[in-house]
Amino acid sequence: MYVFGIYLVFVGAGFLFMPNLVLPMFKMPKTEEPWIRVMAVLVLVIAALYLVAAYYNIPVIFWATVFTRFFVLLSFLGLVLAKKARPTLILFGIIDAIGAVWTLITLV
């Protein structure tokens, strides 16, 4: 959880402070729309929750993240299949799913 929280800090900070540098790395178009920074703030909030849960060892939160991180992958797959997002978005979903598997293995 701690490692994933740190990962989210980097992802969130990248999209908040330099989205047009990060987006092309994932073959996504540059944007001046506020949505990318709004998403970045949400990612940073989730990062903080993960870090607090790791610090205080809160297993119920760990379990919740297993399900929600698989949901992220399924949602991103759905967006790509519906042609509402570029296929590179699936990379973020795969990273989430790997984190979910790691957490699940640690919990059982």
C-alpha positions in Angstrom: 0.0 0.0 0.0 2.8 2.4 0.8 4.6 1.7 -2.5 1.3 2.2 -4.4 0.7 5.4 -2.5 4.0 6.8 -3.5 3.4 5.7 -7.1 0.1 7.7 -7.0 1.9 10.7 -5.6 4.2 10.7 -8.6 1.4 10.2 -11.1 -0.8 12.8 -9.5 2.0 15.4 -9.2 3.0 14.8 -12.8 -0.5 15.4 -14.2 -1.1 18.3 -11.8 2.1 20.3 -12.5 3.2 19.2 -16.0 0.4 17.4 -17.7 1.6 18.3 -21.2 4.9 16.7 -20.5 3.4 13.5 -19.1 0.4 13.0 -21.5 2.5 12.5 -24.7 4.6 9.9 -22.9 1.4 7.8 -22.9 0.5 8.7 -26.5 -2.3 11.0 -25.2 -2.9 14.4 -26.6 -1.8 17.6 -24.8 -4.6 19.6 -23.2 -5.3 22.9 -21.6 -8.6 21.6 -20.3 -8.9 21.6 -16.5 -10.1 18.0 -16.3 -6.5 16.6 -16.2 -5.6 18.7 -13.2 -8.9 17.9 -11.5 -8.1 14.2 -12.0 -4.6 14.8 -10.7 -6.0 16.3 -7.4 -8.2 13.2 -7.0 -5.3 10.9 -7.6 -3.3 12.8 -4.9 -6.2 12.5 -2.5 -6.3 8.8 -3.1 -2.5 8.6 -2.6 -2.9 10.3 0.8 -5.6 7.8 1.8 -3.3 4.9 0.7 -0.4 6.3 2.6 -2.4 6.8 5.8 -3.9 3.3 5.5 -0.4 1.9 5.1 1.0 3.9 8.0 -1.8 2.9 10.4 -2.1 -0.7 9.0 -5.8 -0.6 8.2 -6.7 -3.9 6.6 -10.3 -3.0 5.7 -8.9 -0.3 3.5 -6.4 -2.7 2.0 -9.3 -5.1 1.1 -11.3 -2.2 -0.4 -8.5 -1.2 -2.7 -8.2 -4.7 -4.1 -11.7 -4.5 -5.5 -11.5 -0.9 -6.5 -8.2 -1.3 -8.4 -9.6 -4.2 -10.4 -12.6 -2.0 -11.1 -10.2 0.6 -12.5 -8.8 -1.9 -15.0 -12.3 -3.0 -16.0 -13.4 0.6 -16.4 -10.4 1.6 -18.5 -10.9 -1.4 -20.7 -14.5 -0.4 -21.2 -13.6 3.1 -22.1 -11.1 1.9 -24.6 -13.5 -0.6 -26.1 -16.2 2.1 -26.3 -13.6 4.3 -28.1 -13.9 6.9 -25.4 -10.2 6.6 -24.5 -6.9 5.7 -26.1 -5.5 2.2 -25.6 -2.6 3.4 -23.6 -5.0 4.2 -20.7 -5.1 0.4 -20.1 -1.4 0.7 -18.9 -2.6 2.5 -15.8 -5.3 -0.1 -15.3 -2.8 -2.9 -15.5 -0.6 -1.2 -13.0 -3.6 -0.9 -10.7 -4.5 -4.6 -11.2 -0.9 -5.6 -10.4 -1.1 -3.6 -7.2 -4.4 -5.3 -6.4 -2.9 -8.7 -6.9 0.1 -7.8 -4.7 -2.1 -6.5 -2.0 -4.4 -9.6 -2.2 -1.4 -11.9 -1.9 -0.2 -10.0 1.1 -3.6 -10.1 2.8 -4.2 -13.9 2.4 
